[in-house]
Amino acid sequence: MKKIQKIIVMIMMFMIFCSEVVFAAQKNEIAENGAKWILEGLFWAAIASGAGFAFYAFVRKNFVGGASIIFVTAIVCAICVEPEIIIRLGQTMKSVLGL
């Protein structure tokens, strides 16, 4: 069961990281609508998978694991709703590191 969970998590991470790159290079309305559609789909997929994994963790009496899954799911959902968070975070890190 853990192997299946790891595979599902890796697929979700791959989808999140790769979906932004494809549409960021184009500057037309179709690409923007497609990116919004993919982010909305990732948002709901993150909620569903996060709820499922958290439920599984709580059933197994792993409360810390369940809470951690909910926290990570909330971060992923926030990034899906507003992807500019990553840009602001990168600019802040750049100014702090002096690059």
N, C-alpha and C positions, 0 to 999 in steps of 0.2 A: 504494500500500500504506500509506503514512503517513497518508493521509486516512482510511482505514478504521480504523487504529489509534487515531487521535484521536477518531473517532466512538465507538468502543467504550469508550475511557477516559472520555469525557464521559457516556455512558450509565451506566457504573458509578458515577461520581461522583454523578450525579443520583439514582440508586437509593439510594446510601448516605445522602445528605443528606436525601432526602424520606421515607425509610422511618421514621425516628425521629419525625417531626413528627406523622404520622397517628395513631400509637398512643399518643403521650405524653399526649394530651388526655383519654383515656378511662381509667377506673379499674376495669375489670372483668377477669375471668379470661380471657375470650375475646380481648380486645385484647392481654393480656400473652402469651398463647400465640401469637397471630398475630405479634406483634413478635419473639418468640423464633424463630419459624419463618422469618420474613423475614431476621433477622440470621444465622441458620444458613445459609440459602441464599446470602446475600451473602458469608459467610465462604468457602464452597466455590467460589463464582464468583470471588472475589478470588484464591484459591489457583490455580485453573485458569488464569485470565487472566494472573496474575503469572508462573506457570511458563511459559506459552506465550510471553509477551513476552520473558522473560529468556532462554529457549531461542533465540528468534529473534535477540536481541542477541548472545548468545555465538556463534551460528553466523556472524553477520556480523563477528565478532572485535571487538565493541564491549564489552569487559569492564567498563569503568566504567559504561556504560549498563545492562548486565545486573545488576551489583551494586546499582546504584541502584534498579532495578525490584524486586529482591528485598527491599531495605530498606523501600521504600514499601509493598510487599505485606505485609511483617511488621507494619508500623504499622497498616495497614487491618485486618488479621486480628485484631490485639490489640484494636482498638476494637470490632470485631464481637463478639468473645468477651465483652468487659467494657465496655459502653457508658458506665459510670459514670466512666470515665477522662476523658471530655470534661467532665463536671460538675466533677470535682476540678480539672482544668486551668483551667476558667473561674473557679472560686472562688479558686484560687491567684493567677491573673492579676488578679482583682478586688482581692485584699488587697495585692498588690504595687503596683498602680497607685493604691491608696487610694480606690477608688470605693465 
